[in-house]
Amino acid sequence: MPSEDFLAHVSKDGRRSVVVDVAAKRFIAVDVETTGLSPARGDRIIEIGAIAFHGDMICEEFHSLICVKKQIHWAAQQVHGITHEMLAGKPKADEIMPRFREFIRDGTLVAHNARFDMGFISHEFLQLGIGLTNPYRCTLKLSRSLYPKLRNHKLETVYRHLFGRMPEDGQTHRALDDARLVARMWMEMRKR
């Protein structure tokens, strides 16, 4: 899988800036909610959300809950609030992940804590014999480089630092709403 590397630059006055790869014209902000923390232990994606954008313009959205047989760990459920009842009758991964692959095409993926999201997406693709070759970027790593003095670099903390407050119409720890936050953060951070 391609690296999430970026170049950090410190100017003569000590200010830190980051040069990001903007050669790819299509970026896709991605977020997943899962049954637990480890695909190696059998945890699965139960919700996926993605926002495709060019520059500062959002072009498309992708979202689905995913029905799985794996039990949702109680701690994960406390975070995202997704229950097995909510997944009943929803499509299975073998229906959703090929459609997600078509959606992302060859775009650059962007996620907050990208290693987590890319690990789960790669695992789901692997189960279906699909490869994940898209380059990706991590807004968590980027925020740590740009804003080293923040008390933490959680999605909500970085978003509030950039925009003052969270959107009133969203729900954190749900895939599509978090993907929207990531897209907006990426658009803002790459200007700095």
N, C-alpha and C positions, 0 to 999 in steps of 0.2 A: 504494500500500500504506500503511495507517495507520502512524503514527509509533510509535517505541518510547520516547517521552519519559516522564519521570517527574519529580516535583518534589523537589528537594533542599532541605532546611531546616537551617540552622545555628542552634542555640539560643544563649542568652546565655552559657552556660558553655563555648561552643566545640564542644560535641558535635554531630556531624552525624547527621541522621536523614533518611529518605527516605519520602515519602508516595507510595504506589503506588495505582493504580486497582484497587480491589477490587469495583467495582460489578458487573463481570462475574462471575457465580457459577461458571462453568465455565472452568477453566484447563486447558491441555494443554501439558505439557512435551514438547518435541520435540528429537530429534537425528537427524542424517543422517551416513552415511559415504559417501564419494564416490570416483570414479576419479581425481580431482585437485582442483585449487583453483579452477577457473574454468568456470562454465557457459557463458560467452561463448566459450570455446575448445572447447566440445563435451563438457566433463566432465559426468558423470551421477551421480545418486544410485544407490548399489548396496545400501544398507541404510537403512531408516527405522524409528524407534522412537518411540512416543508414550505418555504416561501422562496420562489425564484425571483431574482431581480437583476436588472442591468443598471449600473450606476446607482442613482437614488430612486429608481422607479420599480415598484413591485409589479411583476408581470403575471404570476400564477401562484396558486396555492394547491397544496396536496395534503389531505388529512384522512386518516382512517383509524378506528379502533380495530383490533385484531383479536379474534377468538383463538385462545390457546387452551390446552388441557393442563398445563403447568399451574400449580397452586400459586397464587399471588402472596408473597411474603407479607406478613402483617406490617412490618416497618415500611415497605415500599407503598403499601396501600395507604398508610398514614400520610405519606408525602403527596401522592397524586390523587387519592380518593377513588380510584378505579376499582370496581368490584367485578366478580365473575358474572353477576346478573347484568351488568352493563355490557358485557362482551357477548352475551348469548345472542345468537343469530347473526353476529358480525362476520365478515369474511375472514378466512384463514390466511396465514402468512403466504402460502403458495399461490394465493390469488392477488394479494396486495403487493408483495415485494417485486414481482416482475413489472407491475404497473409503476411502482416507485422507481425502478431502474430506468424505465422509459422517461419518467418525469425528470430525473436528474441528468440524463444523457451524459455529456462530457463536462458538465459544469464543475466549478470549484465549490466544494461543500464547506460550510461554515457552521461551527457548533461551539457552544460554551462547554468546556471540558470535552473537547472533541475525541479524545482517546476513548472515553466511555461510549459515546454515541457511535463512533466508527467501529468500535469493537463489536457492538451488538448488531449493527447493520451488516458488517462483514460476515458475522456468524450466521445471520439469517440468509444472506446470499449464498454462503457456502453450502447450507443445507439444501439449496435448490440448484447447485451447480453453476451459480452466477458469480462472476468476479466483481470486486469493487476496485477500480483503478483510478477513480477520481482523485485529484489532489484535494487536500482539505486544509483548513485554517482553524485555529482555536482562539476564540475571543477571550477565554480565560487567560491563556498565556500572553496574549496581546495586552490585556488589561493590566496584568502584573508588570509588564515592561513599561507601559505608558503611565500607570498610576501606582507606583510602588508603595505609596504611603496610605493607601486605602486600608481601613481596618480589616477588611477581608475582600475577596474577589468573587463572591457569589453573584449570580446573575442579577438578582434584585439590587444588590449594593452597587454594582457597576452601572446598571441602568439608571438608578437614582442619581449617581454621581454625574452622569452625562446629561440627564433630562430633568432633574429636580424631583420628579415623583413618578410613580408607576401609573400606567394607563388605567382608567377606571373601568373600562369595558372588558378587561382580560382576567384570566384565572391563571396564576402561576402554577407551575408543575403540571401543566397540561401541554401536550406536545405542540399543537398549533399556536397557542398563545405564546409559549416560550420561543418558538421559531420566529414569531413576529418580533419579539424583543431582541433576539439575536440579530436579525436582519437590520433592525434600526440601529443597534449598537455598532455593528460592523460598518454601516454607512457612515456613522459619525466618527468612529475611531480611525478609519482610514484617511480621514481628512487631516488628522493631526500629525 
